[in-house]
Amino acid sequence: MEGSQSPTADDRLRWSRLTGKQRACLDLVLVHKTSKQIARDLGISKYTVDQRITAARQILGGNDRADTAIRYARLRQICDRIAYDPVQLPDAATLVPSGHTDGGPTNVFDLSETSKSVDRLSGEGVPSGKIWRHDHRLPTRLTIMATLLAAVIIFLLGSLGIAETLTRLISG
């Protein structure tokens, strides 16, 4: 294999014609896995692996599996490079003015969170968060369950009454 070099137009064309699935199979061929092992790793059939490798061999112009793997390794080395992309960092940190008149709260526990995610976690934004809390005692929980059961029973009886009335109207 040659060292690091720039890809030719033919190399780029061959690289672009290889599908991601063919590349996945060829990557495993490079680590000396059999078609059966590749099929197990990728969750596909051995026949599909052989089809992908054969198609890649035709694209790369390899004589056999080993020659195709060598050609693929050379192409991968020169075509599959990540281009340099400098990280975008802000120029300098900026200070945010405090909402407190004296510069800050006297006690850290006096801070109030206004984030919606904190409200969701604490249960304040959830309608049932104030009804069914973990700190209710057993009699309160039983009262809540009895009230909910009574509401369900009233709803079901009302639904049955409406259904019966509609049935009488339809039947004449």
N, C-alpha and C positions, 0 to 999 in steps of 0.2 A: 504494500500500500504506500502511496505517496504521502508526503507530509501535507500540512495545511496549505490548501491552494484555493483559488477562486473557481467557482463552478462555471462551466461553459454553458452555452444555450442548450446544447443537447442534454447536459446533466440536469439542468433545471426542468426541461421538458419531461425527462424520464421521472424525476422526483415528483413533479406535479401530477403525473399520470398514475402514480401509486396511490391507492386508497388508504385511508387510516386503518382499515381492517387488514389489508395486506401488510402494512408496516408493522402492525401488532404481531402478526404471525412471523414476519421476518426478524423482528426483535428477539423473539423466542428461539428462532433458528440459530441466531448468533450465539446464544448461550447453550448451544448443542442439545436442544430438546427435540424429542421425536414428535411426529405428527400427533400421536396419541396423547403425549404429555401436553402438547400445545392445545389440543382439543379440550382436555380436562381443565387447563388453566383458563381458557377463554369461554368455556361453557358451550362449545359448539361441537359438531361431529368431526370425526377424522377426515371424512370425505370433503367437508367444507374447507378444512385446513389445507388439504392437498390441492383443492381447486384454487385457493387464494395464492398458494406458493407457486403453482403452475402459471397463473395469470401474471404474477410478479416476475417470474422467470422470463416470460415472453416480453414483458415491458423492458426489463433490464438487459435482455439478450444473453442470459446465462445459459451455459451448456447443461448444467445439472444443479442440484440443490446447493452444493458447496460453492460452486462458482457464482450462483445467484446471491448467496449470503456474502461472499467477498465483495461483489459489486455493490450490494446494498450497503455494506459497512462503509465503503469508500464514499458513496453518495451521501450517506447520513452524516459522515464526518465533514463534508464540505457544504452540504445544503441545509442541514438541520441545525443551524446556528441561531442563537438568540441575538438579535441586533442590540447594540448598546442603547440603553434608554436611561438617561440620567434621572435620578429621583427628584421629583419636584418638592422642594421644601419651602415653607414660608420664610420670608426674609428675616423677620424678627418677631419676637413674642410681643403681643400687645396686652396692656393692662385693661381690665374691665372695671368700670366704676362700681362701687358697692352700693347696694340699695339701702343700707343702714346709715342713719345720720351721723353716728359717732364712728363709723368705719367698720364696725363688725359687731356681732352679738357678744354679749358677755359670757354666755354659756353655749357651748356647742350643741347641747340638746335642745336649745330654743330654735334651732334652724328648722324650717318647714320645707318639705319637699313638694314641688309642684309638678313633678314629672308624672305623666300619665302611667308609665310603666310601674312606678312605685305605688300609685293609687290602685292599679289592678292587682298588684301583689298583696297589698294590705287589705283588699276587699272593700275599700271605701267606695269605689265606683260601681261595684256589682250590686244589683238590687237585693239579692239575698244575703249580702255580706253583713248587714246589720241585723237581720232576722235570725239566721242560723250561725251563731258564733261558737267558737270552741270553749268560751268561758261561761256559757249558760249552765245553770245547775239542772239536775235531772227533772224536777217538777216543771221548770220552764220549757225544757225540751219536749216533755210529754204534752204540755199544753199546746205547743206549736204543732206537734204531730197530729194531735186531735183536731185542731182547727183546720189543718190542711186536709185531713181525712174527711171532715164534715164538708169542706168546700168541694172536694171531688165527688162526694155522694150527692150533694145538691146539684152539681153540674150534670152528673149521670141521670138523675131522676128528671131534671129539666129536659135533657135530651130525649129521654124515653117518652115524656109527655108530648113533646113536639112531634116525635116520630109517630106516636099513636094518633094524634090529631090529624097529621098529614095522611095517614093511612085511612082514616074515616072519611076525610074529604075526597080522596081519590076513589074509594070504593063506593061512595054515593051515599 
